[in-house]
Amino acid sequence: MYNNKLKKKTLHCRNISDSKQTFGPAIQTPDYDDTSMPEILNPSWMTTIPDVYSLSDVTMPGTHNTMALYMALCAGILFLDIRVRHAKGNLSIHHGISYKYAQFGDVLMDVVAFLREFPSETVLMRLKEELSNTQDIYVAVVRYINEYAHWDLLWHSHEMPSMGEARGKLIVLQDFTGPDLGIHYNSLDIADDWKPEEVEKKWRSVSTHLEAAAVGNKNQMFLTYSSGASILAHPNALARLINPRLYEYLTGYVGQRKRFGIVAMDFPGAKLVQTIIGFNY
């Protein structure tokens, strides 16, 4: 049941497409986009995926918090990597050391609004504590869910759902201690070379894991991070080097139904996002 008292957000993907604008210098290419609005919207791409498919057999784009959240969802990016700083019961959103000027409640309101508009979809959210070390965010997370969303929004099992079971749900990939709120993050097969020393080494990590996902256990979800940051490369600088390689690699399989799992990116371009979605058909 919906909590009648929960805070509501009225956003609509169709309104975004009617009011596209950019601010300041920005780049928008098929594989890289650091503009304020996605070039192409894909808000309901899961509609035609058969209900009987396991969610682990779906190929989907994800982001590591480099795009406004609702914009990402409307673009069809349905895996979110959310990091929260826990202080006095409050959960603020961070990306590395940077505060994103948002609270976990803002994230939940965006997800609720999106799934209300597009109940055919599902949103996967890795949730992890960062820049604090309380190791005790469970109670705060539950309080935020009850206040800004509703309990039935969640997939309450650590088992992998079918596509039919996942529709309209927020699936927490739980990267913190406490009773189960969803699927355990560490149960996924993950490649996350998040602090690469060399671009070539980073790309090998990405391409090798994508190849493994294509032939791996279809009952296990694969997650490949093409994103990263280091003292030698800011996230957008690394994305401008990795995204073209990723796009070229994936376009080599266009026209085939391939399982690559979740591909989490920084600043993905619209054509790159659409290419990933296209492997489901």
Buried (B, 14 or more C-beta within 10 A) or exposed (E): EEBEEBEEBEBBBEEBBEEEEEEEEEEBBBBBBBBBBBBBBBBBBBEEBEEEBBBBBBBBBBBBBBBBBBBBBBBBBBBBBBBBBBEEEEBBBBBEEEEBEBBBBBBBBBBBBBBBBBEBBBBBBBBBBBBBEEEEBBEBBBBBBEBBBBEEBBBEEEEBBBBEBBBBBBBBBBBBEEEEBBBEBEBBBBBBBEEBEEBEEBBEBBBEBBEBBBEBEBEBBBBBBBBBBBEEBEBBBBBBBBBBBBBEBBBEBEEEEBBBBBBBBBBBBBBBBBBBBBBBE
